[in-house]
Amino acid sequence: MSELLDRHRAVMPKWIALYYDEPIEIVHGYGRRVTDSTGRSYLDFFAGILTNAVGYDIAEVSDAVRKQLDTGILHTSTLYLIRAQVELAERIAKLSGIADAKVFFTNSGTEANETALMLATEFRRSNQVLALRNSYHGRAFGTVGITGNRGWSASSLSPVKVSYVHGGYPYRSPFGHLSEADYIRACTDDLREIIQTTTSGDVACMIVEPIQGVGGFCVPPDGLFAAFKEVLDEYGILFVSDEVQTGWGRIGSHLWGIAAHDVVPDMMTFAKGLGNGLAIGGVVARGDVMDTLKANSISTFGGNPVATVGAAAVLDYLADHDLQRNAAVLGDRLLHGLREIAGRCDIVGDVRGKGLMIGIELVEPGGRTPSPAAAVRVLEETRARGLLVGKGGLHNNVVRLAPPMSVTEEEVAEALATLGEAIDAARQGLSPKVGG
């Protein structure tokens, strides 16, 4: 493995992150388990950054892809009709709840959010955008410009003028001590003040993650974005929900993360779990917004035949196996178990999440000072015990859990036992000083 790591470092950019002191190469997967090149097996509770939504080696998805491969057509481009693309777009438009919806397919969440920005700025004839603090929307020029997390903002240059609003990260918010109702009121007042003081009023859009992903699976109170939308509607500002991580039932209670706030946005972006590993993303939007572009455009690879037949099979599998309900039931079990662990371990500052999208924020013993060292230690300790988890957060101190939505009760119990051991081991390795 050291030989492959040396080759990686020689030809890949330094800014591509790798997990673990000794990075692993995953070569096989089945269900919720993967095997590395040394033959070591792991229970995967990060699912390729929430992308392997229904698991590994899913026959129904693989069979659909093989059937398309057998036609000899992997690609035609959007200059030609693609039946699977149209059929998938029809399904997504209906599932979106957006009136007169139209769909444009891309290859990733970054590209989907770039498209949403282009549509909104053209529709409103404005380059002003509202975003949330601690947000992440992609690594391209426009999406970096609206990312409210310094660790992921490679440049201050941007094609848009962005203003950042409070609300997405209650645990470290200056309003975090308030009740949910008062928190919503304070953040909504902040939104209104931001519009009045930092913009000329004719803002193109506001874009939000219903749960902040890279930011550490931060969960605002339900109803926050409904209150935001009332303000946005007063100004005619479009509302965009970034569902790249929250979409397709992962939060358990709803198919889309934004639906927990009882609001229908003007646009939603999606990617990751829809393809279960296939490269697909897209935007679903009001028809008048989607049709706003006057210049010619295509998507060379977006919505290609292989990706769209695979995505349709993923949607079928999600529905046929009631995985949204599974995410709700087992997510609650996981959340409850983690909060029991937090009750006996003083380096766990917060446990939060919905469905199978759960964050564990680690702090210095007994305080609230972020502890990125503890998060690194937990990653190493879980890996050593055969469990793969993710990491993130503004301070890189949040362990992220997002297993395939087909995860079982036994696997949740196994993960909880491993996490308890790993967190205890990480605690023992930290200084006993009190932070905060």
Secondary structure, 3 states (H helix, E strand, C coil): CHHHHHHHHHHCCCCCCCCCCCCCCEEEEEECEEEECCCCEEEECCHHHHCCCCCECCHHHHHHHHHHHCCCCCCCCCCCCCHHHHHHHHHHHHHHCCCCEEEEEECCHHHHHHHHHHHHHHHHCCCEEEEECCCCCCCCHHHHHCCCCHHHCCCCCCCCEEEEECCCCHHHCCCCCCCHHHHHHHHHHHHHHHHHHHCCCCCCEEEECCCECCCCCECCCCCHHHHHHHHHHHHCCEEEEECCCCCCCCCCCCCCHHHHHCCCCCEEEECHHHCCCCCCEEEEEEHHHHCCCCCCCCCCCCCCHHHHHHHHHHHHHHHHCCHHHHHHHHHHHHHHHHHHHHHHCCCEEEEEEECCEEEEEEECCCCCCECHHHHHHHHHHHHHCCEECEEECCCCCEEEECCCCCCCHHHHHHHHHHHHHHHHHHHHCCCCCCCC
